[in-house]
C-alpha cells in the first residue's frame, strides 16, 4: 500500500471515528440486538455507496468546491440553498452533541453539573473559534489514533469481564416498538466523513479513481470494525448497566482508571472536533455567503447554545435525528448529483438500480425518524 493511500485512509478515519462511538452501545442495547445489527448493516451499505459517489463527484470536478458548490453546479441555485440549509442544521446538531458530551466527560473530573460544564464547553470552544484557534483541530487525527488504541486496549483489559449473557440473544425484539429505530441515525452520523473527501481527493492527483475509491472503502470499514469492537466490549461488560455515554456504566465494573482515561480522551476528541467543525461552519458563512466575521462567528456559536438552553440535552436522540434526517437529506442530494454526473458521462445504467434502492432506504429512514420522534 502506497504512502499516499495510507495518508488518505488516515485522513478519512480521523474524520469519521469520533463522538458517535460513545452513543452506539447504549443505542444498540435499547433497540435490541436484532434492530441494532440490522441498522448497522443498512447504514454501513448506504454510507459506503454515498461516500464512493461523493468521492466520484469530488474526483471528477476540479477546484475547491464543497457540498453546496457541487449542489449548485449539478442541481441549480435552489439546490445550493437547500444544501446549505441541510449542512448548517447538521453542523448545529453535531456541535450540540459535542458540547453535551464534553460536559458529561468533564463531570467525571470536576464537582459541577454536566449542564454547567457543557455550557462552559460551548463558551470556551466558541471563544477559540473566534480567536482563530482552528489549528488545534490539527491534532484531531492524533487523538483519533489514541482513541482507536483505547478501544483495543479496553477490549484486552475487559475481556475477562465480558459476559455473553449480557447480549440477551434469546430476547430478539422484532416489533416496531420502543427505541427500535434509535441506532439507525446514530450509525449514519458515526460513519459520516463527507467533509474531508475533497481534501482527500487532492492527495490522489495523478492516481486512478479506483485507488481513490478503494481508500475510501478501507477507511469506512476500519471505522466500522472498531465501532463493533467497542460495542461488543461495552455491552459485554456493562450489560443492562450500559449508560448513554458508555464510560460511566463501564466504571462500575472496571473501576475509576478506565473512566478517567476514557473521559479524558473522549473530551479531547469532542472538544477539538467542536473547534474544527465550528471553524469550518464559520468559513462557510464568511466565504460562501459573505457574512462579516462577527456575524459569521455569532451564527456558529449562538444557535447550539440556544438549543441547549431550551432543553435539548438528550445527545443520543439528537445524534439520531441529525443522522437520519440531516444526513438522509444530504444523501438524497448526493444521489441526484451523481445521477447528473453519470448521465453527462454516459455511465448511468449501472448506477440507476443501486441509487433507487439507496434513495428509497434514505427516504424511509427520514419518514421513520419523523414518525418515531413525533
Secondary structure, DSSP 8 states (H G I E B T S, - for coil): --HHHHHHHHHHHHHHSSTHHHHHHHHHHHH-HHHHHHHHHHHHHHHHHHHHHHHHHHHHS-SS--HHHHHHHHH-HHHHHHHHHHHHHHHHHHHHHHHHHHHHHHTTTSSS-HHHHHHHHHHHHHHHHHTT-GGGGGGHHHHHHHHHHHHHHHHHHHGGG--GGGG-TT----SS-TTTTHHHHHHHHHT--GGGHHHHHHTTTTS-HHHHHHHHHHHHHHHHHHHHHHHHHHHHHHGGG--TTSHHHHHHHH-HHHHHHHHHHHHHHHHHHHHHHHHHHHHIIIIIS---HHHHHHHHHHHHHHHHHTT---HHHHHHHIIIIIIHHHHHHHHHHHHHHHHHHT--HHHHHHHHHHHHHHHHHHHHHHHHH-
